[in-house]
């Protein structure tokens, strides 16, 4: 089946070099890579249970939606 995909330039260049090195086509390189990718079953991860504590909540001035502010606060400790 013919299809069109966008591939990172460096990745495509590497695939071309590998195809020449192995004496095959880019199509074969990509098909082999996809077969290899799909031949490995997806890893199931265990659910992690986090312990929570009661308390007054966030300290005044802490905004969990502002990563720069959080970084500044952590740098102070």
C-alpha beads as a LAMMPS data file, in Angstrom:
LAMMPS data file: protein, C-alpha beads

77 atoms
76 bonds

1 atom types
1 bond types

-500.0 500.0 xlo xhi
-500.0 500.0 ylo yhi
-500.0 500.0 zlo zhi

Masses

1 110.0

Atoms # bond

1 1 1 0.000 0.000 0.000
2 1 1 1.340 3.416 -0.870
3 1 1 1.168 6.100 1.812
4 1 1 2.798 9.412 2.635
5 1 1 4.290 10.220 6.030
6 1 1 6.401 13.059 7.423
7 1 1 9.670 11.867 8.954
8 1 1 12.338 13.908 10.693
9 1 1 15.103 14.712 8.171
10 1 1 17.900 13.258 10.313
11 1 1 15.938 10.070 10.965
12 1 1 15.244 9.618 7.251
13 1 1 18.917 10.199 6.435
14 1 1 19.887 7.572 8.996
15 1 1 17.347 5.138 7.503
16 1 1 18.793 5.734 4.022
17 1 1 22.318 5.048 5.279
18 1 1 21.153 1.855 6.975
19 1 1 19.406 0.724 3.803
20 1 1 22.587 1.206 1.767
21 1 1 24.669 -0.469 4.469
22 1 1 22.320 -3.477 4.596
23 1 1 21.769 -3.609 0.827
24 1 1 18.020 -3.149 1.033
25 1 1 15.402 -0.463 0.460
26 1 1 14.089 2.186 2.823
27 1 1 10.723 0.437 2.521
28 1 1 12.261 -2.734 3.972
29 1 1 13.948 -0.758 6.769
30 1 1 10.653 0.902 7.741
31 1 1 8.641 -2.312 7.486
32 1 1 11.179 -4.168 9.641
33 1 1 11.146 -1.360 12.196
34 1 1 7.338 -1.411 12.370
35 1 1 7.250 -5.209 12.637
36 1 1 9.793 -5.070 15.457
37 1 1 7.851 -2.320 17.235
38 1 1 4.545 -4.205 17.046
39 1 1 6.062 -7.575 17.968
40 1 1 6.764 -6.416 21.519
41 1 1 3.677 -6.473 23.718
42 1 1 2.937 -3.236 25.458
43 1 1 4.164 -3.205 29.013
44 1 1 1.510 -3.120 31.683
45 1 1 2.453 -0.902 34.590
46 1 1 1.349 -1.562 38.130
47 1 1 -0.932 1.027 39.649
48 1 1 0.927 3.041 42.247
49 1 1 -0.966 3.984 45.356
50 1 1 0.169 7.275 46.840
51 1 1 -0.290 7.996 50.498
52 1 1 -2.085 11.254 51.168
53 1 1 -2.116 13.388 54.271
54 1 1 -4.629 15.799 55.636
55 1 1 -3.650 19.355 56.262
56 1 1 -4.377 22.963 55.540
57 1 1 -3.634 22.595 51.835
58 1 1 -1.215 24.724 49.862
59 1 1 0.825 27.447 51.448
60 1 1 -0.359 30.953 50.604
61 1 1 1.008 32.150 47.270
62 1 1 1.553 28.658 45.803
63 1 1 -0.046 28.237 42.381
64 1 1 0.251 24.700 40.990
65 1 1 -0.558 25.985 37.494
66 1 1 2.502 28.270 37.428
67 1 1 5.660 26.171 36.933
68 1 1 7.999 29.167 37.098
69 1 1 6.553 30.203 40.443
70 1 1 6.868 26.634 41.751
71 1 1 10.475 26.480 40.572
72 1 1 11.252 29.748 42.385
73 1 1 9.644 28.440 45.570
74 1 1 11.602 25.166 45.410
75 1 1 14.853 27.036 44.821
76 1 1 14.287 28.890 48.111
77 1 1 14.362 25.593 50.085

Bonds

1 1 1 2
2 1 2 3
3 1 3 4
4 1 4 5
5 1 5 6
6 1 6 7
7 1 7 8
8 1 8 9
9 1 9 10
10 1 10 11
11 1 11 12
12 1 12 13
13 1 13 14
14 1 14 15
15 1 15 16
16 1 16 17
17 1 17 18
18 1 18 19
19 1 19 20
20 1 20 21
21 1 21 22
22 1 22 23
23 1 23 24
24 1 24 25
25 1 25 26
26 1 26 27
27 1 27 28
28 1 28 29
29 1 29 30
30 1 30 31
31 1 31 32
32 1 32 33
33 1 33 34
34 1 34 35
35 1 35 36
36 1 36 37
37 1 37 38
38 1 38 39
39 1 39 40
40 1 40 41
41 1 41 42
42 1 42 43
43 1 43 44
44 1 44 45
45 1 45 46
46 1 46 47
47 1 47 48
48 1 48 49
49 1 49 50
50 1 50 51
51 1 51 52
52 1 52 53
53 1 53 54
54 1 54 55
55 1 55 56
56 1 56 57
57 1 57 58
58 1 58 59
59 1 59 60
60 1 60 61
61 1 61 62
62 1 62 63
63 1 63 64
64 1 64 65
65 1 65 66
66 1 66 67
67 1 67 68
68 1 68 69
69 1 69 70
70 1 70 71
71 1 71 72
72 1 72 73
73 1 73 74
74 1 74 75
75 1 75 76
76 1 76 77
